[in-house]
Amino acid sequence: MLTPELAQTIVSKIMNIMDKNINIMDDRGYIIASGDFNRTNSYHEGAFWAVKKRTTLEISKEDVEQMEGVKPGINVPIYFDDKVVGVVGITGEPDEVVNYAQLVRYTAELILEQAALKEQMQLHEITRKLFFQDLLSSYEEAQEEDFLQKGRLLGVELKNYFLVTVIQLEENKNDAMQFNRSHKDEINIQREIKQLYQKLRAFFEHNGMFSEVLGNRRIVLLQTFEEVQNAGKIIDKVKHNIMDIEATVKSYKFDTFVGIGRINKGVANISGSYLDCLKAIEIGRCLYPSRKCYSIYDLNLENTLNEVPAAVKRKYYWEIMGEILKITDGEHNNTNKKSFYFELLNTLNMLFQSNLNIKETANKLYVHRNTVLHRIKVIEEITGYNPVNFQDAVKLKVAHMFYQLDSEKPRYSGEA
């Protein structure tokens, strides 16, 4: 417990407030820290006897000649949990330093207790973090009782139903452009995340959320319920809470992408809710990049389509939209044509976001209604599908979603 590093901290703090040399000895009588570095690691017989007799020991000039490694002064045992763990020595004439003895002892013991408390808190945080990591991993249902007991010890009361929310933190794009990655050290980013989390933690706890920072810049929130009457209401409350912390997160120049999982029953299914969060963020960022919060409940169709094998996705969207993609994704020399085809794709995307409403699409694109109608006509001429016909719109919508979800789109290498 009384390490040389901690002992040197005690020496430095005490010597800042009194003009005397201070030594710290371990329970064997060896000097492990001193204002006089030449005495470090040497044997101090006076400290040995102070530990053995559990009493304050004064050393006079006469004692110096008969005891090993000592100087005039006073040596006081340091107690921790009613055990003598070391000795603090003040160098000087005993009559001059005796009045400082108890003050120095109390100071040393206070620093020792603070260090022990900090170490205990750090151990608690590490244990809590490991507990969360285990909860979010797949495991056998037979382990459920063990998790319930561990949770109680850590102050996490696990009930019947569970909801996981993941807050993915990323550097603000504008901020990231101002700093070269080599100049913004990862350690500093992690320190900022820790400071941000400390600010948010009390808010999470107030709203019944157990939280932990895990993995690659993720804050994981866990809510637990005895019963679930209205899942939609719970999800809406989570979304509202996320909006409440937005300003705080922005003040640290982080962007947030939030994934909300399903409400599952049983500790063994917490990992499923966690995976739902990661899927929601992945899918949501592909299809709806302007949003920041994604619930898996809002992405049922998108999640189902994402399960389709990549080769099948690719085959489908090339069959439906291939004539457009040959230009936008190919090595086409006509930049005006390529730009126009990108406008067609953007118009198609905005049309779907506007529920096929022409006027709303035009307003979002800042163009005239007739411009949208012209582009729709061109899309139909190129693809053979009319974006405002329900059956055709479904085919185009699925093809467009498959295209957006394909993270490894091959470039078109043929001639167009």
C-alpha positions in Angstrom: 0.0 0.0 0.0 2.8 2.4 1.0 4.7 2.5 -2.3 7.9 4.5 -2.9 5.9 6.7 -5.4 3.2 7.5 -2.9 5.8 8.0 -0.1 7.6 10.5 -2.2 4.3 12.4 -2.8 3.8 12.5 1.0 7.4 13.8 1.4 7.0 16.5 -1.2 3.6 17.7 0.2 4.8 17.9 3.8 8.1 19.7 2.9 6.1 22.3 1.0 4.6 23.5 4.3 7.6 23.0 6.7 11.3 23.7 6.4 12.5 20.4 7.6 13.7 17.2 5.8 11.2 14.4 5.8 11.9 10.7 5.4 9.3 7.9 4.9 10.3 4.4 5.9 8.6 1.1 5.2 7.5 -1.4 7.8 11.0 -3.0 7.7 12.8 0.2 8.5 14.1 1.1 5.0 13.9 4.7 3.7 11.7 4.6 0.6 11.3 8.3 0.1 13.3 11.4 1.4 13.9 15.0 0.8 17.6 14.0 1.0 17.8 11.6 -2.0 21.1 10.2 -0.9 19.4 8.5 2.0 16.9 6.6 -0.1 17.0 2.8 0.1 19.2 2.9 3.2 18.4 1.2 6.5 17.0 3.3 9.4 17.3 1.5 12.7 15.1 4.1 14.5 12.2 3.4 12.1 12.6 -0.3 12.7 12.1 0.1 16.4 9.3 2.6 16.0 7.4 0.0 13.9 8.3 -2.9 16.3 7.2 -1.0 19.4 4.3 0.9 17.7 5.4 4.1 19.3 7.0 7.5 18.5 10.8 7.4 18.8 13.0 10.4 19.5 16.6 10.2 18.3 19.2 12.4 20.0 22.8 13.2 19.0 23.9 10.5 21.4 21.6 7.9 19.8 23.1 8.7 16.4 26.4 7.1 17.5 24.8 3.9 18.6 22.0 3.3 15.9 22.5 2.6 12.2 21.5 5.0 9.5 19.9 7.7 11.7 20.1 11.4 12.3 18.7 13.5 15.2 14.9 13.9 14.9 11.6 12.2 15.6 10.0 9.1 14.0 6.3 8.5 14.1 4.5 5.3 13.1 2.0 5.6 10.2 -1.2 3.7 10.7 -3.6 2.4 8.0 -6.6 0.1 9.0 -5.1 -0.1 12.6 -1.8 -1.5 11.2 1.6 0.2 11.2 2.5 0.4 7.5 5.5 2.7 7.8 7.2 5.5 9.6 7.5 9.2 8.9 10.6 10.9 10.2 11.4 14.6 10.7 15.1 15.5 10.8 16.1 18.1 13.4 16.6 18.5 17.1 13.9 16.5 18.9 12.9 19.5 21.0 12.4 21.6 17.9 10.4 19.2 15.8 8.3 17.3 18.5 5.4 19.7 18.1 5.2 18.9 14.4 5.2 15.1 14.9 1.4 14.4 15.2 0.6 17.0 12.4 3.0 15.3 10.1 1.6 11.8 11.0 -2.0 12.9 10.4 -1.0 14.5 7.1 0.8 11.3 5.9 -2.2 9.1 7.0 -4.7 11.4 5.3 -2.8 11.2 2.0 -2.5 7.5 2.4 -6.3 7.1 3.0 -7.1 9.3 0.0 -4.8 7.2 -2.2 -6.4 4.0 -1.0 -9.9 5.5 -1.6 -8.9 6.5 -5.1 -7.5 3.0 -5.8 -10.7 1.4 -4.5 -12.8 3.7 -6.7 -10.6 2.8 -9.7 -11.0 -0.9 -9.0 -14.7 -0.5 -8.7 -14.8 1.3 -12.1 -12.7 -1.4 -13.7 -14.9 -4.1 -12.2 -18.1 -2.3 -13.4 -16.6 -1.9 -16.9 -15.8 -5.6 -17.1 -19.3 -6.4 -15.8 -20.9 -4.3 -18.6 -18.6 -5.9 -21.2 -19.7 -9.4 -20.0 -23.4 -8.3 -20.1 -23.1 -7.2 -23.7 -21.5 -10.5 -24.8 -23.3 -13.7 -25.5 -23.3 -16.2 -22.6 -25.2 -19.2 -21.3 -28.5 -18.6 -19.5 -27.2 -20.7 -16.6 -24.9 -17.7 -15.8 -27.9 -15.4 -15.2 -28.0 -15.7 -11.4 -24.2 -14.9 -11.2 -24.9 -11.7 -13.2 -27.8 -10.8 -10.9 -25.5 -11.1 -7.8 -22.6 -9.2 -9.4 -25.0 -6.5 -10.5 -26.3 -6.0 -6.9 -22.7 -5.7 -5.6 -22.0 -3.0 -8.2 -25.3 -1.2 -7.6 -26.8 -2.3 -10.9 -30.2 -3.9 -10.1 -31.1 -6.2 -13.1 -34.8 -6.7 -13.5 -36.9 -8.6 -16.2 -36.7 -6.4 -19.3 -33.7 -4.6 -20.8 -33.0 -1.8 -23.2 -29.6 -0.8 -24.5 -28.7 2.5 -26.1 -25.3 3.3 -27.6 -24.0 6.8 -28.1 -21.2 6.7 -30.6 -18.9 9.7 -30.2 -16.9 11.0 -33.2 -14.8 14.2 -33.6 -16.8 17.0 -35.1 -16.0 17.2 -38.8 -15.3 20.9 -38.8 -13.0 20.5 -35.8 -11.2 17.5 -37.3 -10.4 19.5 -40.4 -8.5 22.1 -38.3 -6.2 19.6 -36.7 -3.9 17.1 -38.2 -4.4 13.7 -36.6 -0.8 13.6 -35.4 -1.3 16.9 -33.5 -4.4 15.8 -31.8 -3.3 13.0 -29.6 -5.7 10.0 -29.0 -4.9 10.3 -25.3 -6.3 13.8 -25.2 -9.4 12.7 -27.1 -9.9 9.9 -24.5 -9.5 12.5 -21.7 -12.1 14.7 -23.3 -14.5 11.7 -23.6 -13.9 10.9 -19.9 -14.6 14.5 -18.9 -17.8 14.5 -21.0 -19.0 11.3 -19.5 -18.5 12.5 -16.0 -20.7 15.4 -16.8 -23.4 13.2 -18.3 -23.3 10.3 -15.8 -25.4 12.0 -13.2 -28.1 12.9 -15.9 -28.1 9.2 -17.0 -28.5 7.9 -13.4 -31.3 10.5 -12.7 -33.2 9.0 -15.7 -32.7 5.4 -14.6 -29.9 4.6 -17.0 -26.8 2.6 -15.9 -23.9 3.8 -18.1 -20.4 3.0 -19.0 -17.8 4.1 -21.6 -16.8 1.0 -23.6 -14.8 0.2 -26.7 -14.2 2.6 -29.5 -15.6 5.9 -28.1 -19.0 4.4 -27.1 -21.1 5.3 -24.2 -23.4 2.4 -23.5 -26.7 2.9 -21.6 -28.6 0.1 -19.9 -32.2 0.4 -18.7 -34.0 -2.3 -16.8 -37.7 -2.7 -16.2 -40.0 -5.0 -14.1 -42.7 -4.7 -16.8 -43.1 -3.1 -20.1 -46.6 -1.6 -20.8 -45.8 0.7 -23.7 -42.5 0.1 -25.6 -43.1 3.1 -27.9 -43.3 5.5 -24.9 -40.1 4.2 -23.5 -38.3 4.7 -26.8 -39.7 8.2 -27.1 -38.4 9.0 -23.6 -34.9 7.8 -24.6 -34.9 10.0 -27.7 -36.0 13.0 -25.6 -33.1 12.3 -23.2 -30.7 12.2 -26.0 -31.9 15.6 -27.3 -31.3 17.0 -23.8 -27.6 16.2 -23.8 -27.0 17.4 -27.3 -25.7 20.8 -26.3 -23.3 19.4 -23.8 -21.8 17.0 -26.3 -21.4 19.7 -28.9 -19.6 21.9 -26.4 -16.9 19.1 -26.4 -16.8 19.3 -30.2 -18.1 15.7 -30.7 -20.7 14.5 -33.1 -23.1 11.8 -31.8 -24.7 8.9 -33.5 -27.2 7.1 -31.3 -28.5 3.6 -31.7 -31.5 2.4 -29.7 -32.0 -1.4 -29.5 -35.1 -3.6 -28.8 -36.5 -4.1 -25.4 -35.7 -7.7 -24.6 -36.6 -10.0 -21.8 -33.9 -11.8 -19.7 -30.3 -11.0 -19.0 -29.2 -13.4 -21.7 -30.8 -11.2 -24.3 -29.1 -7.9 -23.3 -26.4 -8.7 -25.9 -29.1 -8.8 -28.6 -30.3 -5.3 -27.7 -26.7 -4.1 -27.9 -26.2 -5.6 -31.4 -29.5 -3.9 -32.4 -27.9 -0.6 -31.4 -24.9 -1.1 -33.6 -27.0 -2.2 -36.5 -29.3 0.8 -36.1 -26.3 3.2 -36.3 -24.7 1.4 -39.2 -27.9 1.3 -41.3 -29.1 4.7 -40.2 -25.9 6.4 -41.2 -26.0 4.8 -44.7 -29.7 5.6 -45.4 -30.4 8.7 -43.3 -27.1 10.6 -42.7 -28.9 13.8 -41.7 -30.4 12.1 -38.7 -28.4 11.5 -35.5 -30.6 9.1 -33.5 -31.7 5.7 -34.9 -34.1 3.2 -33.3 -34.1 -0.3 -34.5 -37.9 -0.2 -34.2 -37.9 2.6 -36.9 -35.7 0.5 -39.2 -37.5 -2.8 -39.4 -37.7 -2.8 -43.2 -34.2 -1.4 -43.6 -32.8 -4.0 -41.2 -34.5 -6.8 -43.1 -33.1 -5.6 -46.4 -29.7 -5.3 -44.9 -29.7 -9.0 -44.2 -29.9 -9.8 -47.9 -26.5 -11.1 -49.2 -24.3 -8.4 -50.8 -24.3 -10.2 -54.2 -28.1 -10.3 -54.3 -28.3 -6.6 -53.3 -25.9 -5.7 -56.1 -27.6 -7.8 -58.8 -30.9 -6.2 -58.0 -29.9 -2.6 -57.9 -27.9 -2.9 -61.1 -30.9 -4.5 -62.9 -33.2 -1.6 -61.8 -30.9 1.4 -61.7 -27.9 0.2 -63.7 -28.2 2.7 -66.6 -28.0 5.6 -64.1 -25.1 4.0 -62.1 -23.1 3.4 -65.2 -22.7 7.1 -65.4 -22.5 8.1 -61.7 -20.2 5.2 -60.7 -18.3 4.8 -64.0 -15.3 6.4 -65.6 -17.4 8.8 -67.7 -15.8 11.7 -69.5 -18.9 13.9 -69.9 -18.9 15.8 -66.6 -22.1 17.6 -67.3 -23.9 14.3 -68.0 -22.4 12.8 -64.8 -23.5 15.8 -62.8 -27.0 15.5 -64.2 -27.3 11.8 -63.3 -26.2 12.6 -59.8 -29.0 15.1 -59.6 -31.4 12.3 -60.8 -30.2 10.1 -57.9 -30.6 13.0 -55.4 -34.0 13.8 -56.7 -35.1 10.1 -56.4 -33.8 10.0 -52.8 -35.5 13.3 -51.9 -38.8 12.1 -53.6 -38.8 9.0 -51.4 -38.1 11.1 -48.3 -41.0 13.3 -49.2 -43.4 10.4 -49.6 -43.6 11.0 -53.4 -44.9 14.5 -52.8 -43.7 16.6 -55.8 -44.1 20.0 -54.2 -42.3 19.0 -51.0 -39.5 17.4 -53.0 -39.1 20.7 -55.0 -38.9 22.7 -51.8 -36.3 20.5 -50.3 -34.2 20.6 -53.5 -34.7 24.4 -53.9 -35.9 23.9 -57.5 -39.1 24.5 -59.4 -41.9 21.9 -59.4 -41.5 21.5 -63.2 -37.8 20.6 -62.7 -38.7 17.7 -60.5 -41.4 16.5 -63.0 -38.8 16.7 -65.8 -36.3 14.6 -63.8 -39.0 12.0 -62.9 -39.7 11.7 -66.6 -36.0 11.2 -67.4 -35.7 8.6 -64.7 -38.6 6.7 -66.2 -37.1 6.9 -69.7 -33.7 5.6 -68.4 -34.9 2.9 -66.1 -38.3 2.0 -67.4 -39.8 2.6 -63.9 -42.0 5.6 -63.0 -41.0 6.9 -59.5 -44.5 8.2 -58.7 -46.3 4.9 -59.6 -46.6 2.9 -56.4 -45.4 -0.5 -57.9 -42.5 1.1 -59.7 -41.7 3.3 -56.7 -41.3 0.2 -54.5 -38.9 -1.4 -56.9 -36.9 1.8 -57.2 -36.9 2.4 -53.5 -35.6 -1.1 -52.7 -33.0 -0.8 -55.4 -31.9 2.6 -54.0 -31.7 1.3 -50.5 -29.7 -1.7 -51.6 -27.3 0.7 -53.3 -26.9 2.8 -50.2 -26.4 -0.2 -48.0 -23.7 -1.6 -50.2 -20.5 -0.5 -48.4 -18.3 -2.0 -51.1 -19.9 -0.8 -54.3 -17.9 -1.9 -57.4 -17.1 0.9 -59.9 -18.6 0.4 -63.3 -15.8 -0.2 -65.7 -17.7 -0.7 -69.0 -18.6 1.9 -71.6 -21.7 4.0 -71.2 
